[in-house]
Amino acid sequence: MVGGRRSLRVDDAWWPLLDALRERQRFDRVWHGARGGADAGVAAWARARGLEVVEFPAPFELYEAAGLEVAQAEPRRNDDMLRAWGGYRERGGSIIPCARAGGFVELVLALAPDEDTRDLVSKARRWRSLPVIELWPPRRHWRVLGPMVDAELTTLGDVVVYADLPLRWAVGQTRAQVRGQLARRGWRARGIGVPCHHCEGPPAGEELGPLSSG
């Protein structure tokens, strides 16, 4: 499941990173809230890769017609989407979901957020078994040192988005996943430079390249 700000443009410059995330996090379908922006961009990538895409639009018009607070339509949709429900209808003055999506949510990927995305992340974190990956600032640069290695990598939120060749296997993994692998190799990472709190996209001009199986 993906969420992100309506104004975020996810174009083909993101595709190598999304490919890496798909390979490392092992997902084969994309659910989203049909909000445009980040949702639309990730959905376009998913369709190009032949993945199943399912939309869960919020029932704004039904809320308005029923005289309910329209601002509650998206939070309601987030609750239902996490439970794999959508396709709303009105019944007795209430708005109820009437369509069950196939499968279950296995991962929430949150891009640069707005209020609705933060609501989705907050609700997803209540499901203790559901991984939530934040792919939003700050961006940080790290130097990894250890036996036979002196290389750098870049993280955006929870995710490694760029790495020098000796660490290329880390791209698309979370910081937590990489931390354990570095420890097993006897390597250590230290932050370098100043974190960027406004950098939202993949590193400009840095090619991710093919991933190794490390």
N, C-alpha and C positions, 0 to 999 in steps of 0.2 A: 504494500500500500504506500502511495506517495502523497505528500502534501507540500505546499509551498506558496509563496506570495503570488498574487495575481499578476503583478508587474514584473516578475522575474522572467527573463527570456532564456529559455533552455534550448539552444540551437545545436547544430551539429558539432560545435566545438566541445560540447559536453559528452558527445557519444563515446569517445574512447574511455572516459571515466565511467560512464554508465555500463559499458561493456565489461570493464574491470569489476565493478560492483556486482554485476550479474554473475560473473565467473566465480568470484570469491565468496559471495553471500548465497549463491545457489538458489535463485528464484526463477520461475518460468512464467509468471503472469504479473500484470500490473492492475491494481485497483486505484481509482482516484475519484475525487469529488466533483469533477467537471467544472472547475473554477477558471479555466483558461490559464495563462501564465505558465507556472511550473508544471501544473497538471498536464496541460496540452503538450508542452515540450517533451516531457518524459513519455507521454502516450505516443507521440509521433515516433520517437526512438523505438519504443516497444513494438509498435506495428511493423516498422521497418525490419525488425529482427524476428518477426513471426511469432511474437508472444501474444497471449490472450490479454485483451484490455477490457476491463469492466468499469463503467461509469456509475457513480452514485450521486446524481444531482440533488441538491437540497430542494425541498418542496416549498419554495417561496410563494408561488401563486396560490397554493392550497392554504397556506397560513394566512395570506392576505384575504382570501375569499371567506375564510372562517372567522375573520376578525381577531386572529391571534397575532402575537408579537412576531413580526417577520424576522427580527434579529435573532430569534431563537431557532430558525430553520436550519442554519448551518451547524450549531452545536448538537441539535437533535440528529441531523444526518451523520455527524461524526460518531455519536453513540451507536447508531444503527449500523453504520458501515463497519465498525470494529466487530460487530456481531454478524456481519455478512447479510444484512437486511437492507432493502431499498424498495423502490417502486411504490410510492405512497398513494393513498386515497383517503377521502374524508368519510367518516362514519360517526353519526351522532354528535357532530361538533368537534370530534377529535380527528387528528391526523395520524394514520397508522401505516406502517410498512406492510406490504403484501407480497413482496417478491424475495425469495431466498436465493442468494448467490451460491454457486457451487464452490465448495471448498471453504477454507478458513484463512484468516490473516496470519501470516507467518513472520512478517517483518514490516516495520514502519520506517520509511525513509523520509525524513523531513528536510526540505531545502529551505533557503532563506525565508524566514517566517513572517507572517502577519498574525493578527489576532486569532483567526480561524485555525491556522497551522499550530499555534501554541496550544489552542484548545485541544486539537487532535493529539498532540504529543502528551499533554497532561493526562488525557483520558487513557491513552495507550499505555502509559507507565503504570497505571493501576493494574494492568494485566502482567503479573510478575514474570510469566513465562514468555512474554512477547518482546523480542528485541526491538529497540528504538534507536535508530542511527540519525544523529543530527549532522547534516551536511551544510552547515552555515558557519559564518565567522565566529571566533577569530581564526585566521590562517596563521600557522606557525611553521617555522623552519627549524630543522633538527640536524645535528651532526651525530653520526653513529660511529663509535670507535670501538675497536676490539681486535682480537687476533685476526689478522689477514683482512681487515676492513677499515676504511676511512672514507665514508660516503655521507651524502645528505639526502634527506627526504622532507616533504612538505605535507602538512595535514590541514584540512579544512574541517573544523569542528571535530567530529569523531573519526574522520576517514583520512587515510593516506591517499593523497591525490597526485603526488609526483614523487619519484625516487630515482637516484642515480642507479646505474646499471647493476651494481652488486646487491642493491635492495629492491630491484624492480618487482620481485615477487610480492612485495608488501602493498603495492598499489591496489586499491579497492578493498583492503582490509581495514578493520577498525584499529584504533590505537590500542585497545585492550588486546586484540588478537595479536598484533605485532609485538607488543610488550613482552608477552610470554615467549615468543619465538626468539627475540633478541636475548632474553635471559638464558634460554637454553643454549645459545651459541656463545655465551659469555661476553656479549656486546652490550654497550651502554649508549643511550641517546641523551644528548643535552641540547637545550634550546639555544638557538643563535638568532641574533637580530631582535627586532621588536615585532610582536604579534600585530597583524593587520586586522582590525575590527570592522573593516568596510569591504573586504575582498570577498565576493560572493561566488565567483565562477571558477572554473578550472584555471590553473596557472597559465597565463598568456605566453604563447610561444614555446611551451614546454611539451614535447611529444611524449606520450605515455609509452608508446611502443608495445611490442608483444610481452606478455607476462611469462616468466619462467615458472617452473613447478616447485620452487624452493619452499 
